[in-house]
Amino acid sequence: MNIKKLNAAAGLILIVLLIVHISYEVWSYLAFYYNPVVTRLIAWSFAGVTSIHIIMSAISVAGKHDGSTLSTYPRMNLGTILQRGSALGILVLLPAHVKTGDWIAQHAVGNTGFILLVILEILFWVMIGIHVTMSLSKALISLGLLENMKTKRIIDIITGIICASGITVSAYIIIMTQLVLLNM
């Protein structure tokens, strides 16, 4: 199996882990329940597969010059540009995402800090939504599970709708609960 297929498989595993992570965190916020062991298990699993995914992506792009002519046809490559830009956005915003819950629960931020953290969290979630939307069908293509471009577009649209809906619902639940935590 070549590196592109392995990376696509890692990406699909990450989507499953993302669904587990979001589901558990939303449930935890709704139930006001915190289990550090489960949270860390999910986080470290996610971090491990993400590290592998990042390394394989870097090898594909840098080592194999995969997609090195994006600027030649920017309109045709908009999906790939968004995919890579959102990956960079995720990496930049990840530290704030990891610490936001702790900072709010420990009252380490005031109202202005809370607003800033909420903005950073929403940007982080949007970057993930964009990345998943741009990546799912490409992973299916890399694995040979999808060939039809019309089906690809339909999958991209459905994935985008699911991501936008999931971000909206989970963001509302998490932010409202964080607001309660901030005011406790």
VOBA-1610 file (N, C-alpha, C; in pm, whole numbers, padded with zeros to 5 digits, always signed):
BEGIN
Met+00086-00117+00000Met+00000+00000+00000Met+00090+00124+00000Asn+00062+00219-00089Asn+00148+00338-00096Asn+00111+00439+00013Ile+00194+00541+00026Ile+00179+00637+00135Ile+00048+00715+00125Lys+00004+00742+00002Lys-00122+00816-00016Lys-00240+00734+00036Lys-00239+00605+00011Lys-00347+00520+00060Lys-00341+00506+00212Leu-00221+00490+00264Leu-00206+00482+00410Leu-00254+00610+00477Asn-00220+00723+00416Asn-00262+00852+00470Asn-00414+00868+00461Ala-00472+00822+00353Ala-00617+00828+00338Ala-00684+00743+00446Ala-00629+00625+00471Ala-00684+00538+00576Ala-00670+00605+00713Ala-00556+00669+00738Ala-00537+00741+00865Ala-00639+00854+00876Gly-00666+00922+00765Gly-00765+01029+00765Gly-00904+00979+00799Leu-00941+00864+00744Leu-01073+00807+00775Leu-01081+00763+00921Ile-00972+00709+00973Ile-00968+00672+01116Ile-00984+00797+01201Leu-00920+00907+01158Leu-00932+01034+01232Leu-01076+01085+01232Ile-01146+01068+01121Ile-01287+01111+01116Ile-01369+01032+01217Val-01344+00902+01227Val-01415+00819+01326Val-01378+00865+01468Leu-01249+00888+01493Leu-01206+00936+01625Leu-01264+01074+01655Leu-01276+01157+01554Leu-01336+01289+01572Leu-01482+01278+01614Ile-01555+01188+01551Ile-01695+01165+01588Ile-01704+01116+01733Val-01614+01025+01771Val-01611+00976+01910Val-01580+01092+02005His-01479+01171+01972His-01437+01284+02056His-01551+01385+02074Ile-01610+01426+01963Ile-01718+01525+01970Ile-01837+01469+02047Ser-01875+01347+02018Ser-01989+01286+02087Ser-01966+01279+02237Tyr-01848+01234+02276Tyr-01817+01222+02419Tyr-01814+01359+02486Glu-01749+01456+02422Glu-01738+01589+02482Glu-01874+01657+02493Val-01956+01648+02390Val-02090+01709+02397Val-02171+01642+02507Trp-02165+01508+02513Trp-02236+01437+02621Trp-02184+01481+02757Ser-02051+01493+02770Ser-01990+01535+02896Ser-02037+01674+02938Tyr-02043+01764+02842Tyr-02089+01899+02873Tyr-02237+01898+02911Leu-02318+01821+02840Leu-02461+01814+02873Leu-02484+01752+03011Ala-02405+01651+03044Ala-02421+01580+03171Ala-02341+01643+03286Phe-02262+01745+03253Phe-02170+01804+03352Phe-02086+01694+03416Tyr-02028+01611+03331Tyr-01950+01496+03375Tyr-01810+01510+03318Tyr-01709+01482+03399Tyr-01571+01488+03351Tyr-01497+01366+03400Asn-01443+01288+03307Asn-01361+01173+03340Asn-01227+01193+03269Pro-01124+01233+03344Pro-00995+01263+03281Pro-00932+01143+03211Val-00959+01023+03257Val-00900+00903+03194Val-00958+00884+03053Val-01089+00893+03041Val-01153+00876+02909Val-01112+00991+02817Thr-01113+01112+02870Thr-01074+01229+02789Thr-00932+01214+02737Arg-00841+01172+02823Arg-00701+01156+02781Arg-00685+01039+02684Leu-00757+00930+02705Leu-00750+00816+02613Leu-00792+00858+02473Ile-00902+00929+02464Ile-00948+00977+02332Ile-00847+01075+02275Ala-00801+01169+02357Ala-00706+01271+02311Ala-00576+01210+02261Trp-00519+01116+02337Trp-00392+01056+02296Trp-00407+00967+02174Ser-00520+00898+02162Ser-00546+00819+02040Ser-00552+00911+01920Phe-00625+01020+01937Phe-00638+01119+01831Phe-00503+01179+01795Ala-00425+01215+01898Ala-00294+01276+01875Ala-00198+01181+01803Gly-00203+01053+01839Gly-00116+00955+01775Gly-00145+00939+01627Val-00272+00920+01594Val-00310+00903+01453Val-00288+01034+01377Thr-00314+01146+01442Thr-00292+01277+01378Thr-00145+01296+01345Ser-00056+01258+01435Ser+00088+01270+01410Ser+00129+01189+01287Ile+00078+01068+01279Ile+00107+00983+01163Ile+00053+01048+01035His-00069+01101+01043His-00133+01167+00929His-00052+01289+00884Ile-00005+01368+00978Ile+00075+01487+00945Ile+00206+01448+00878Ile+00273+01348+00933Ile+00401+01304+00876Ile+00381+01252+00734Met+00280+01168+00715Met+00256+01115+00580Met+00214+01225+00483Ser+00137+01323+00530Ser+00098+01435+00445Ser+00220+01516+00403Ala+00310+01541+00498Ala+00431+01617+00467Ala+00518+01543+00367Ile+00529+01412+00384Ile+00608+01331+00290Ile+00545+01336+00151Ser+00412+01325+00145Ser+00342+01329+00016Ser+00362+01463-00054Val+00350+01571+00020Val+00360+01703-00040Val+00504+01740-00071Ala+00593+01726+00027Ala+00731+01770+00009Ala+00815+01668-00067Gly+00808+01544-00023Gly+00894+01442-00081Gly+00853+01397-00219Lys+00724+01387-00241Lys+00676+01337-00369Lys+00621+01448-00457His+00628+01573-00408His+00580+01690-00482His+00434+01674-00524Asp+00357+01609-00441Asp+00215+01587-00470Asp+00140+01720-00460Gly+00084+01763-00568Gly+00008+01887-00568Gly+00095+02011-00563Ser+00216+02002-00615Ser+00309+02115-00606Ser+00276+02226-00705Thr+00177+02205-00791Thr+00140+02307-00890Thr+00003+02367-00860Leu-00028+02383-00733Leu-00159+02435-00695Leu-00183+02576-00748Ser-00079+02658-00751Ser-00096+02796-00794Ser-00119+02809-00944Thr-00087+02707-01021Thr-00106+02711-01165Thr-00254+02718-01202Tyr-00335+02640-01133Tyr-00480+02638-01158Tyr-00553+02654-01025Pro-00547+02773-00964Pro-00603+02789-00829Pro-00752+02758-00820Arg-00829+02791-00922Arg-00974+02764-00915Arg-01002+02614-00915Met-00929+02540-00997Met-00947+02396-01004Met-00895+02327-00877Asn-00800+02390-00811Asn-00739+02332-00692Asn-00788+02395-00563Leu-00900+02466-00568Leu-00952+02535-00450Leu-00972+02439-00333Gly-01025+02319-00360Gly-01046+02220-00254Gly-00917+02181-00185Thr-00812+02160-00263Thr-00683+02122-00205Thr-00622+02240-00129Ile-00637+02361-00181Ile-00587+02479-00112Ile-00659+02496+00022Leu-00792+02480+00022Leu-00869+02487+00146Leu-00830+02375+00242Gln-00807+02256+00188Gln-00768+02142+00270Gln-00636+02170+00342Arg-00538+02219+00269Arg-00407+02246+00329Arg-00410+02368+00421Gly-00483+02471+00381Gly-00496+02590+00465Gly-00565+02559+00597Ser-00670+02476+00590Ser-00742+02439+00712Ser-00654+02351+00801Ala-00571+02267+00742Ala-00478+02185+00822Ala-00382+02275+00899Leu-00332+02377+00833Leu-00243+02473+00900Leu-00319+02547+01011Gly-00443+02587+00981Gly-00525+02654+01082Gly-00549+02566+01204Ile-00573+02439+01181Ile-00594+02344+01292Ile-00468+02339+01379Leu-00353+02327+01317Leu-00228+02319+01393Leu-00202+02445+01474Val-00231+02561+01417Val-00208+02688+01486Val-00304+02703+01605Leu-00430+02662+01586Leu-00533+02681+01690Leu-00539+02568+01792Leu-00472+02457+01765Leu-00479+02340+01854Leu-00439+02369+01999Pro-00331+02441+02025Pro-00296+02464+02166Pro-00408+02534+02245Ala-00472+02633+02186Ala-00582+02701+02254Ala-00698+02604+02276His-00726+02520+02176His-00834+02422+02189His-00809+02327+02307Val-00687+02281+02318Val-00652+02185+02422Val-00667+02247+02562Lys-00634+02373+02575Lys-00633+02438+02707Lys-00762+02513+02742Thr-00849+02541+02646Thr-00967+02624+02672Thr-01051+02574+02789Gly-01086+02447+02789Gly-01169+02392+02897Gly-01107+02412+03034Asp-00977+02385+03044Asp-00906+02403+03172Asp-00908+02549+03216Trp-00876+02639+03123Trp-00871+02781+03158Trp-01007+02832+03206Ile-01112+02786+03142Ile-01246+02831+03181Ile-01285+02769+03316Ala-01265+02639+03331Ala-01302+02571+03456Ala-01223+02625+03575Gln-01099+02666+03553Gln-01014+02717+03660Gln-01029+02869+03678His-01120+02929+03603His-01144+03074+03609His-01016+03153+03584Ala-00935+03102+03491Ala-00809+03168+03458Ala-00830+03283+03359Val-00951+03299+03309Val-00983+03406+03214Val-01106+03481+03264Gly-01111+03607+03229Gly-01230+03687+03258Gly-01322+03686+03137Asn-01413+03782+03133Asn-01510+03788+03023Asn-01443+03810+02888Thr-01346+03900+02883Thr-01276+03928+02756Thr-01198+03804+02711Gly-01130+03740+02803Gly-01057+03617+02771Gly-01150+03508+02724Phe-01267+03498+02789Phe-01366+03399+02749Phe-01412+03424+02606Ile-01442+03548+02573Ile-01486+03582+02437Ile-01377+03547+02336Leu-01254+03579+02367Leu-01142+03545+02278Leu-01130+03394+02260Leu-01141+03319+02371Leu-01133+03173+02362Leu-01248+03116+02279Val-01368+03170+02295Val-01482+03123+02216Val-01458+03148+02068Ile-01406+03266+02035Ile-01376+03296+01894Ile-01271+03198+01840Leu-01166+03173+01918Leu-01062+03078+01875Leu-01118+02936+01860Glu-01205+02896+01953Glu-01267+02763+01945Glu-01353+02750+01819Ile-01434+02851+01793Ile-01520+02846+01674Ile-01434+02839+01548Leu-01328+02918+01542Leu-01236+02911+01427Leu-01175+02772+01414Phe-01136+02713+01528Phe-01079+02578+01528Phe-01180+02478+01472Trp-01304+02484+01522Trp-01407+02390+01475Trp-01437+02410+01327Val-01438+02534+01281Val-01463+02562+01139Val-01348+02504+01055Met-01224+02520+01102Met-01109+02464+01029Met-01123+02312+01017Ile-01166+02248+01125Ile-01185+02102+01120Ile-01297+02067+01022Gly-01406+02142+01027Gly-01517+02116+00935Gly-01475+02130+00790Ile-01399+02235+00761Ile-01348+02255+00624Ile-01256+02140+00586His-01166+02104+00676His-01069+01998+00645His-01139+01864+00618Val-01234+01829+00701Val-01307+01703+00682Val-01386+01709+00551Thr-01453+01822+00528Thr-01533+01836+00405Thr-01447+01821+00280Met-01328+01880+00283Met-01240+01875+00166Met-01165+01741+00155Ser-01159+01665+00263Ser-01073+01546+00267Ser-01145+01413+00249Leu-01269+01403+00296Leu-01337+01273+00297Leu-01344+01210+00158Ser-01396+01282+00062Ser-01409+01224-00072Ser-01272+01195-00135Lys-01174+01281-00106Lys-01039+01257-00159Lys-00979+01129-00100Ala-01007+01103+00028Ala-00959+00979+00090Ala-01025+00858+00022Leu-01154+00870-00005Leu-01225+00760-00072Leu-01170+00736-00212Ile-01133+00844-00281Ile-01071+00831-00413Ile-00935+00763-00401Ser-00854+00808-00306Ser-00720+00749-00288Ser-00726+00601-00258Leu-00830+00560-00185Leu-00845+00418-00151Leu-00915+00338-00261Gly-00951+00404-00370Gly-01015+00335-00481Gly-01162+00303-00456Leu-01223+00369-00358Leu-01363+00342-00324Leu-01459+00438-00395Leu-01403+00539-00463Leu-01485+00639-00530Leu-01414+00681-00658Glu-01487+00682-00767Glu-01428+00723-00895Glu-01510+00830-00964Asn-01639+00833-00942Asn-01730+00922-01012Asn-01723+01063-00953Met-01695+01164-01038Met-01680+01301-00991Met-01815+01361-00947Lys-01923+01318-01006Lys-02054+01367-00964Lys-02085+01316-00822Thr-02053+01190-00797Thr-02072+01134-00663Thr-01980+01204-00563Lys-01859+01238-00607Lys-01765+01311-00520Lys-01826+01443-00477Arg-01883+01518-00572Arg-01944+01647-00539Arg-02060+01630-00442Ile-02140+01527-00462Ile-02253+01501-00372Ile-02202+01468-00232Ile-02100+01385-00223Ile-02041+01350-00093Ile-01985+01475-00026Asp-01918+01561-00104Asp-01863+01686-00049Asp-01974+01775+00008Ile-02084+01787-00063Ile-02196+01870-00017Ile-02258+01812+00109Ile-02283+01681+00109Ile-02342+01615+00227Ile-02248+01627+00347Thr-02120+01604+00323Thr-02021+01615+00431Thr-02018+01757+00486Gly-02022+01856+00398Gly-02022+01995+00441Gly-02144+02029+00525Ile-02260+01979+00485Ile-02384+02003+00561Ile-02375+01936+00698Ile-02328+01812+00701Ile-02315+01740+00829Ile-02215+01813+00920Cys-02101+01855+00865Cys-02001+01925+00946Cys-02056+02058+00998Ala-02121+02135+00913Ala-02177+02264+00955Ala-02283+02244+01063Ser-02368+02144+01046Ser-02471+02116+01146Ser-02408+02071+01277Gly-02312+01980+01269Gly-02245+01930+01388Gly-02172+02040+01463Ile-02105+02127+01389Ile-02034+02239+01451Ile-02133+02331+01521Thr-02242+02362+01455Thr-02341+02454+01512Thr-02400+02399+01641Val-02445+02274+01639Val-02507+02214+01758Val-02406+02197+01870Ser-02291+02138+01839Ser-02193+02114+01945Ser-02136+02245+01998Ala-02114+02343+01913Ala-02063+02473+01958Ala-02162+02537+02055Tyr-02289+02532+02022Tyr-02390+02591+02110Tyr-02388+02523+02248Ile-02389+02392+02248Ile-02390+02316+02375Ile-02263+02345+02456Ile-02148+02337+02391Ile-02021+02355+02462Ile-02007+02499+02512Ile-02035+02596+02428Ile-02019+02736+02468Ile-02116+02772+02581Met-02239+02727+02573Met-02336+02757+02680Met-02290+02694+02812Thr-02238+02572+02806Thr-02191+02507+02928Thr-02066+02577+02980Gln-01976+02617+02891Gln-01857+02690+02933Gln-01895+02824+02997Leu-02000+02885+02948Leu-02047+03011+03007Leu-02095+02988+03150Val-02164+02876+03172Val-02207+02840+03307Val-02085+02817+03395Leu-01986+02742+03343Leu-01863+02716+03420Leu-01790+02845+03455Leu-01786+02938+03360Leu-01718+03065+03385Leu-01784+03142+03499Asn-01916+03132+03507Asn-01990+03209+03607Asn-02014+03134+03738Met-01956+03016+03753Met-01974+02940+03878Met-01882+02991+03986
//
